[in-house]
Structure formats: C-alpha cells, structure tokens
Amino acid sequence: MKNKKLLVCVLAAAMTAGMLTGCGSKSDDKTFIVGFDAEYPPYGYMDDNGEYTGFDLELAQAVCDMEGWTLEKKPIEWNSKDMELESGAIDCIWNGFTVDGREDDYTWSQAYVDNSQVIVVAEDSGINSLADLAGKTVGVQAASAALTLLQEDQADLAATFAGIQEFADYNSAFVELQAGSVDAVAMDIGVANYQIKTRGEGYKILSEVLNSEKYAVGFKKGNTELRDIVDADLTKLAEDGTIAKLAEKYDISDLICIGK
C-alpha cells in the first residue's frame, strides 16, 4: 500500500514538473551569444559606465526578451569573426555587418539598415572630392566592408592613393587622422556620423559616396532555424515601433530600411 501511494506521489510530481516546463520560456532559457565589434559605435561599443551597448545590441536584447533568451554580448576581433562563428563560440555576427559581397558566405537575416561607405577628412585638409584623394593615405578598419570595397569595386580609385593603412578599429583610425598620419578614413556613414558628432568640429564627410549597402545579422551558413526565429522577431519589432525608437535614440532613423 505504501509503495502504491509512493508511486502516485512520484507520478504527480512528474506531471507537475512537466506542466511547469511547458509554461516556461519559449526556448528553454537559451543563451544567445552575439559577436560584435566593441569599437563600432553607434552599433556596438562600451559606454561611460563600462557597459556594452549600441543600436544592434539593444535590438538583440529586444529579440531575447521576446524569446525568453539570455543575451551574451561577446566582443570579438573583427578579423576573427568567421573563426568565432564557425567554431560555435558565437551564434551570430550582429554589429553593422554588411551583406553586400558576402551574400553566399553566411545565412542572413533580412536587412534592417541602409548604409553607405563614405570618406571622412579633416575640414581644413583641402580634400573635397574622391579625385582629391590621389596621392593620399587612406585609413580603414581591417577586414571591413570598406577595405573589401577598395580592394575590389573601387580598386581603380584605391590605385590613386599613396597607400591604404589598416587599423583594428575606427577609434584608432580617427586618432591617426587627427594626428595627420592618414589623410582620410573610409568607413560606414553611421559610424562616421557618430565619430564626428562625439569628437566635435574639425571633420567632414565627402559628398561622393563609395557605394551603398545593407546591414543584416549573419548566422553560420545553413543555420536557417535560428535565423528564422530572429527574422520573425525583427519583423515584429519593426511593426511595433521598437526599431524606430532605437534608431531615434542612436540617431540613425534615416538609415532604417526594415518595414519600408
């Protein structure tokens, strides 16, 4: 009799545990590991409080909130992004990540930002057009879309430069621009606007752009399951105004393309 009562109690406990599990988070408390460049404001960077933040990281957090996931923000060396993704150390690359020219290298979410590659120079440099870059040294982030562009579609323009100098991040590039070690920096317009805004006067963006491109979230090739979840959430976040609010906060409202 005691054994029968014990069995009933065990079954009841198991059913209760099953019910609690069924009422839990949508994805079993998954940790969503986002790889990002910590020197890439306004998309990903460390704020004055020593916390990682930015448009992309807050957008990733919004997705995690919808799914019941825990967000892990993992700063990575941009040169090592593919190794981090292939090894499974990160679930995706989400940080002003350009689709154009990489379409077949990753499984992509839908695009959410229209971006342009631009040239930033000192206001008193005398450089007013792309043609004026002849004989000049141009700085660029290593492994960036801007570098690829200058090596491929804009190779003829780059051939007129005195040289291209690669930097680990754009903060370093701007330091060298200010010091006069480079004459110009090729970079994404959103990052350029942020750098100029936070550094004050003394810089300008050339009116001629190098090209236009789009940002999306890059997943390991073939990982359509995770991509589809994030993609659906991005659509919802565009529809409910979350993306628009974040874009306004980070001053990139005119670059948002999702939901338009």
Disulfide bonds with the S-S distance in Angstrom:
none
